[in-house]
Amino acid sequence: LNQGELSALRGDLLLGELYSLLELQGFLAYDMGVALEGRRGGLGWAAGVFNGNGPDLRDENDGKSLAARVTYTVDVGTPLTFGGAWSRRELNWPDEDATTTRKGDAYELDVELGGLRRGVWLLAEVSTGRNLASLERFVGAQGVISYFHETDGRIEGIEPMGRVSWADPDDEIDGDAGLLLTPGVNLYFVGRNRLMFNWDFFMPESDRFPTEHAGREQVNLYF
């Protein structure tokens, strides 16, 4: 890859948005496997072994994806949780039928203040790891703030929120970073059931690409 080009993994561009960057490389999201978790006091832990190809997909090689997470929670009037996580991914390269593989690791630190339907809720995260397309390093950060206001009637609560996400997919490429801003509002009905209205504004670092925006409406049904 030359300066100014973008990383592509099996035809998908690795954009400057942290969640998308991690998900496309298989460092997070749903997957087939087995996990163990536990808690003792404020300390929590979880670790698992997965096939790395996502839900309902056949494993493409003998390697397994690994993931682990540790958290510690203290009560400062509202829960304050510090967390750290690690994920290891192995995939066939350059496609699913290849006989060669690539491996990479991702690392993450986060902090959370508050919780679901508790008034103010703050989340912040920083991540770094290996870009599986270019074998260079990626880095990113994101934060979320929301405020839950309890109401009467069928709508049990209104929660305005905002999210900001920044990521640089490859530290050796100029102009591939990006910034995503997402204002929105959530309408809660019973428990975790809610309607979500968000507007995404994605601003690429390079002037070669235009700013994009889109509205999204989603429903979250909790069983």
C-alpha positions, 0 to 999 in steps of 0.5 A: 500500500502507498501513502494515501491509499486505504486498507481493504480486507477481502473487499471491505474498506477499513474506515476510520470508525472504531466499531466498524474497524474492529468488527470487520476484522473479526475482533468483536461481534457475535461468533460461534464458540464457548466462553466462561465468565465469573465474578467475585466482589467487584472483579469480573472476568470472561474468556472464550474460544471462537471460530472467528467467522461470525454466527452461522458460518463454517470455520475456514481454518484450524486456527481459533479466535481467542478473547478475554476481558477483565473488569473491576467495579467500585461504587461512587454513588453510582457504579464506576467500572474499569475494563480491559480486553484482548482479542486474537484473530486468525484468518485465511489470506487473502480469501477464505479459500487461501492456504496461508493465514494471517494473525493479529491482536487487538487491545482495549481499555474502557471506563463506564460510569452509571448504567442502563436507565440510571440517569447519566451514563458515560462510556469511554474506550481506547483500542489499538492492534494489528491491521490485518490487511496491511499488518501495520497498527491501528488506533482509535477511541470512542465515547458515549454520553446519555441521560435517562429521564423517567416519564409516565405512560406507555413511554417509560423514559426518554434518553437523549444521547451522543456518541463520538468515534475516531479511528486511524486504520493504519498508522503508516497511511496518511489521510485514512482516519475519520471522525463519526458524530452521532446525536440521537434519542432513545424512547424506552417502553418496558425494560430494555425495549426501546426505539432509537433515532440517530443521525450519523455524521462521518467526516474523513480526514482526507479532503479526497472524500466527502462528509457523509450523513444518514439518519437511522431508526432502530428498534430494540426488543428484549426477550 
